[in-house]
């Protein structure tokens, strides 16, 4: 693999991801139908966040954008929770994952033209500017989710040789940085 990809993978591991893997973008499992779960608005932020559907863009447009990259460095982090009903533990893990993803995004190992994708909607601001019909306050810090881009995360995990479910009393989150460079 080339130096940029190797440096990024090493930086992810240094920052504490559980696992990182490299995958050609043409091996990413895209499914435009995933957007329907966003449209159901279970999270309550559909249409209220610049990094979430529908404001982030149409799913076909986003899939085409992602396919403009050649390599994905996919990462996962696994957190322990007390049981499968530990909502507070899941929320705490999600916050830790987003903080980790932000550190990765801000790392000098991520090229300026790299595309960061995480888990769930952007929560960089307490209240997204979209709710006030204003432009994103921090477009260089915001990032969308894998699902917003139509990426089928459980199949992505499998394609990377990672487990999507990592045992009882755990929760796993995924993210990826898409790069324009080919691996060797």
C-alpha positions in Angstrom: 0.0 0.0 0.0 1.2 3.5 -0.7 2.7 5.8 2.0 -0.4 8.0 2.4 -2.7 5.0 3.0 -0.1 3.4 5.4 0.4 6.7 7.3 -3.4 7.1 7.7 -3.9 3.6 8.9 -1.1 3.9 11.4 -2.5 7.3 12.6 -5.9 5.7 13.1 -4.4 2.9 15.1 -2.3 5.4 17.2 -5.5 7.3 17.9 -7.1 4.2 19.3 -9.4 2.5 16.7 -10.0 -1.1 17.4 -9.3 -2.1 13.8 -8.5 -0.4 10.5 -8.5 -2.0 7.0 -7.9 -0.8 3.4 -10.5 -1.5 0.7 -10.7 -0.4 -2.9 -13.8 1.9 -3.3 -15.1 -0.3 -6.1 -15.5 -3.1 -3.4 -17.7 -0.9 -1.1 -21.3 -2.2 -1.0 -23.6 0.7 -1.9 -27.4 0.4 -1.6 -29.5 3.5 -2.4 -32.4 1.9 -0.6 -30.7 2.5 2.8 -31.8 6.2 2.5 -35.3 5.0 3.3 -34.2 4.5 6.9 -33.1 8.1 7.0 -36.4 9.2 5.5 -38.3 7.4 8.3 -36.7 10.1 10.6 -36.1 7.7 13.5 -33.3 10.0 14.8 -35.5 13.2 14.5 -32.9 15.2 12.4 -34.0 14.4 8.9 -34.0 17.7 7.0 -32.5 19.5 10.1 -28.7 18.9 9.6 -26.5 19.9 6.7 -24.6 16.6 6.9 -27.7 14.4 6.9 -30.3 13.6 4.3 -31.9 15.2 2.4 -29.7 18.4 2.9 -26.4 16.5 2.4 -27.5 15.6 -1.2 -29.3 12.9 -3.1 -28.1 9.4 -2.5 -27.2 8.8 -6.2 -25.2 12.0 -6.2 -23.3 11.0 -3.0 -22.7 7.4 -4.3 -21.2 8.9 -7.5 -19.1 11.3 -5.4 -17.8 8.4 -3.3 -17.0 6.4 -6.4 -14.8 9.3 -7.5 -12.3 8.1 -4.9 -10.2 5.0 -5.3 -9.3 3.8 -1.8 -11.1 3.6 1.6 -9.4 3.3 4.9 -12.2 1.8 7.0 -12.0 1.9 10.8 -14.1 0.4 13.6 -14.2 0.9 17.3 -15.8 -1.4 19.7 -17.2 -0.3 23.1 -18.4 -2.4 26.1 -21.9 -1.7 27.4 -23.6 -3.2 30.4 -26.3 -4.9 28.4 -28.3 -4.7 25.1 -30.6 -2.2 26.7 -27.9 0.2 27.9 -29.0 3.3 26.0 -26.8 5.6 28.0 -23.8 3.4 27.3 -24.6 3.3 23.6 -24.9 7.1 23.6 -21.6 7.5 25.5 -19.9 5.1 23.0 -21.4 7.1 20.1 -19.9 10.3 21.5 -16.5 8.7 21.9 -16.7 7.4 18.4 -17.5 10.8 17.0 -14.7 12.4 19.0 -12.3 9.7 17.6 -13.6 10.4 14.1 -13.0 14.1 14.5 -9.4 13.5 15.6 -8.9 11.3 12.5 -10.4 13.9 10.2 -8.3 16.7 11.7 -5.1 14.5 11.5 -2.4 15.7 9.1 -2.5 12.1 7.8 -5.8 12.8 6.1 -5.2 14.5 2.7 -7.1 17.8 2.1 -9.2 16.1 -0.6 -10.0 13.0 1.6 -13.6 12.3 2.3 -14.4 11.5 6.0 -17.6 9.5 6.7 -18.7 8.4 10.2 -21.5 6.9 12.1 -24.7 8.9 12.5 -25.3 12.6 11.8 -22.9 15.5 12.4 -23.2 16.9 15.9 -20.3 19.3 15.8 -22.6 22.2 16.7 -25.2 22.0 19.5 -27.8 23.2 17.0 -27.1 22.8 13.3 -27.3 26.0 11.3 -29.7 24.3 8.9 -32.4 24.6 11.5 -32.1 28.4 11.2 -31.8 28.4 7.4 -28.2 29.4 7.6 -25.1 27.9 5.9 -23.0 25.3 7.8 -20.8 27.1 10.3 -18.0 24.6 10.0 -18.0 22.9 6.6 -14.4 21.9 7.0 -15.2 20.0 10.2 -18.7 18.5 9.4 -18.9 15.0 7.9 -21.8 12.8 6.8 -22.4 9.2 7.8 -21.6 6.1 5.8 -25.3 5.4 5.5 -26.1 8.9 4.1 -23.8 7.8 1.2 -25.7 4.6 0.8 -23.0 2.4 2.2 -24.3 -0.8 3.7 -22.2 -0.9 6.8 -22.6 -4.6 7.8 -21.5 -5.6 4.3 -18.7 -3.1 4.4 -17.4 -4.7 7.6 -17.5 -8.1 5.9 -15.7 -6.8 2.8 -12.9 -5.5 5.2 -12.7 -8.7 7.2 -14.1 -7.1 10.3 -16.9 -8.2 12.5 -20.1 -6.1 12.5 -21.2 -7.6 15.8 -18.4 -8.1 18.3 -20.0 -10.1 21.0 -22.4 -9.7 23.9 -22.5 -6.3 25.7 -20.6 -4.5 23.0 -21.5 -1.9 20.4 -19.5 -1.3 17.3 -19.2 1.9 15.3 -17.6 2.4 11.8 -16.1 5.2 9.8 -14.0 5.6 6.7 -11.7 8.0 5.0 -11.9 7.9 1.2 -8.8 8.7 -0.7 -8.1 9.5 -4.4 -4.9 7.5 -4.4 -4.6 3.9 -5.5 -3.0 1.3 -3.3 0.1 -0.4 -4.7 
